[in-house]
Amino acid sequence: MKKCPACFKTEDNEAVRFCRHCGTELFYPERFGEVNKTIDNTTSIRTRKWCNITKGSKNKSMKIRIEKPSDYPQVECLVKTSFATNADDDGTTHEYLNELRTKSVFIPDLSLVAEKDGKIIGQVVLYKTDITTPNGIKTELLLSPICVHPNYFRQGIARAMIDEALRKAKEMGYNAVFLCGDPKIYSKLGFIPSYKYDIRHITDPTAQWSMARELYKGALAGLSGTIDTI
Ligand SMILES: CC(C)(COP(=O)(O)OP(=O)(O)OC[C@H]1O[C@@H](n2cnc3c(N)ncnc32)[C@H](O)[C@@H]1OP(=O)(O)O)[C@@H](O)C(=O)NCCC(=O)NCCS
């Protein structure tokens, strides 16, 4: 789905931007520029011209790519190191990831790594998950796990990986991504509690930590159901 770099419009009229430095498509333009109301009250978007990856000049040489089987040992090491900083983690996330890769819900093209100077410094996985609705099962995506090497925390790497994973997911025809996570972090990454879309966690219908992000505006409108994000 190519976008016009001149007018920044897609066919469905959704504004998008490209990073002027590296060409990365900026998935959610409102995150990258100020939205201004003009005199006649229409909305214009004044964009920044670079993406999160380019913005962090420290990480100029970083690239985000699909994970390969030959990356698995390095990713396992990263997951162990990174999750060791999370007080709520039980130390088994690397085992969970190894098992996930063997299941039918795993989508290799939606398992991404961030690589810098030949080293893997971040990973994110989106895999298939079921929403139980009154009209049957609807399959969307769950984000888990995600981690960044502690030396690179708070440099926009998780954000850049999520933006890229969600861009690919949208291209593949998915509508929304769910996760179980800390609302303090994920609210900054465009997620809101899933019950606000009337998609409720099976054990806690108003859980703040069961979160969702639409891949386009209105993607979850009219849908209701339950999900198991853990
Ligand atoms: C959670 C994690 C992936 C975030 O990665 P990161 O690359 O540091 O995140 P980013 O720099 O892209 O930050 C994205 C947003 O989240 C916010 N954020 C990141 N870490 C945060 C924290 N510990 N507390 C509060 N907000 C946080 C940032 O402020 C940023 O928002 P902003 O741009 O509006 O300031 C990383 O801390 C990590 O790997 N933790 C260990 C593993 C883990 O716990 N994974 C998540 C399990 S649910």
The ligand as a Gaussian input file, in Angstrom:
#p B3LYP/6-31G(d) Opt

LIG

0 1
 C        8.791000      -1.623000      28.489000
 C        9.963000      -1.399000      27.526000
 C        9.800000      -2.368000      26.368000
 C        9.925000       0.060000      27.007000
 O       10.951000       0.188000      26.035000
 P       11.640000       1.595000      25.709000
 O       12.376000       1.443000      24.413000
 O       12.403000       2.063000      26.870000
 O       10.356000       2.518000      25.494000
 P       10.310000       3.862000      24.635000
 O       11.573000       4.622000      24.860000
 O        9.932000       3.552000      23.219000
 O        9.126000       4.620000      25.353000
 C        7.820000       4.628000      24.859000
 C        6.941000       5.410000      25.803000
 O        6.764000       4.672000      27.013000
 C        7.216000       5.442000      28.123000
 N        7.932000       4.555000      29.022000
 C        8.918000       3.691000      28.713000
 N        9.333000       3.049000      29.821000
 C        8.583000       3.531000      30.847000
 C        8.531000       3.265000      32.241000
 N        9.360000       2.382000      32.806000
 N        7.627000       3.940000      32.994000
 C        6.781000       4.845000      32.440000
 N        6.776000       5.137000      31.112000
 C        7.678000       4.495000      30.335000
 C        8.150000       6.476000      27.567000
 O        8.147000       7.614000      28.386000
 C        7.608000       6.722000      26.177000
 O        6.611000       7.717000      26.166000
 P        6.967000       9.229000      25.699000
 O        7.681000       9.123000      24.378000
 O        5.622000       9.864000      25.592000
 O        7.839000       9.740000      26.786000
 C       11.321000      -1.588000      28.248000
 O       11.311000      -0.829000      29.432000
 C       11.630000      -3.037000      28.593000
 O       12.138000      -3.779000      27.757000
 N       11.356000      -3.451000      29.852000
 C       11.701000      -4.785000      30.321000
 C       10.830000      -5.856000      29.689000
 C        9.370000      -5.567000      29.941000
 O        8.955000      -5.283000      31.064000
 N        8.572000      -5.641000      28.855000
 C        7.158000      -5.274000      28.885000
 C        6.322000      -6.324000      29.476000
 S        4.601000      -5.848000      29.393000

